[in-house]
Amino acid sequence: MTSVPGGLTQALADRYAIERELGQGGMATVYLAHDLRHERKVAIKVLRPELAAMIGADRFTREIHTIAALQHSHILGLIDSGEVNETAYYVMPYVDGGSLRDRLSREGQVALAEAVRITTEVAAALDYAHRHGVVHRDIKPENILLTTDGEALVSDFGIARLVGGTDEALTQTGLSLGTPIYMSPEQATGEKSVDARSDLYSLGTVTYEMLAGEPPFTGSSAQAIMAKRFSTTPTPVRVLRPEVPAGVEAAVTRALARAPADRFTSAGAFATAMAACVSHPSSATTVVNEPTSPARSRRSVPVTLFALVLGFAIGLGVLFAWRRDHGARAGGDATVRRRIAVLPFENLGDTSKAYFADGVSDAVRSKLTTLSGLAVIARTSSIQDRGGSKAPRDIANELGVRYLLTGAVRWAKASDGTSRVQVSPELIEITEGAPESRWAQPF
């Protein structure tokens, strides 16, 4: 049994049976418990003693009443709260689907439709809270929980509301509200009053990470992250993931505007803009126009349409080969996730077409992340050996994978002046002997 500060286990024994610790954060520790009265699992969040002492019992009770009034389908509800031996706690439903952070750690990126859905669900929850006078102030993947059906639930409104306006006291106790990677510029610089637009910036950062596989700004310290945030602009999402619609990229870019006045006026407006971008998908074609010059933008060619369909086809082919290969092995466990790295596809045309090969490999990578049996290595790790100087085994060992997906892109000029392209992917398994080709199919 995990020890609980202040004898909370004994104090709540008539109502909750605390089973184990689920996790710790800067503000609190979360425990899994059994609700004895209603025969269900719950999560009990226990505030750190110094934070509970700073807030005080009266304010804790008053503000918890405010948070309990937030009734929304995408806000994690509040079941109970109290204070025992000067230790403040509150009880929430237990969500067994894990957090968005758990999913990003496993998959690196989220499928476009799901990323947009999660964003719009979180934005709807924030819009509701903002209209009721509550700013979350700590939106990040860890605070977005996912049900087993994939629906998003925003958690930790309680702590955000409780410590709102107490930043100076938090600093004195060595605590801080918010996570540097996801903080808005105004929150990172310590402005005393932040409004709903600060949550928009944080949600824009989360959406960027779901789509690109990495946050827009990273660094070795909070100061380094802040310096980048004020001196540079994020890499456009479509550079890292070309199949993202231009409208989605524009919406995320606006949410990440440095000045609050340049962001959306509300979380609801952000949700509307995101949903509108993917509500009318275009049909795809495998015939593409020849670029007129090497300097032509990669986004001016319909690589997104072609690569999207191509990536899906390749993903299905890999999945089929996977099941055939592992299903034939006696005693194999079909539920084990297989780790795979998608390497940059080799461009066998002139250098002006290199952008297309990159777009195809990125599209394939994102499509493979949607397959339940695969754990796909993030793009930033997979592209390190772009020149192809390392042996497949060395790459696999460095990335901790058993499978590599490679490919080549070949171009041919048609009589009508258009260009046709053949993409030849190959799935390689690193075995004890020489690496073996498990699947190959030209498209």
GIGIPE-V414667 format. One line per field, one symbol per residue. ss: DSSP state (@ for helix, = for strand, . for the rest). Layout:
ss = ???
//
This chain:
ss = ....@@@@@@@....=========...========....========.@@@@@@@.@@@@@@@@@@@@......=..=======..=======.....=@@@@@@@@....@@@@@@@@@@@@@@@@@@@@.........@@@===.....===..@@@@@@@...@@@@@@.......@@@..@@@@.......@@@@@@@@@@@@@@@@@.........@@@@@@@@@@.....@@@@.....@@@@@@@@@@....@@@....@@@@@@@@@@@.........==.........@@@..@@@@@@@@@@@@@@@@@@@@@@@@@..........=====...==...@@@@@@@@@@@@@@@@@@.....===..@@@@.........@@@@@@@@...===========.....===========......=======.
//
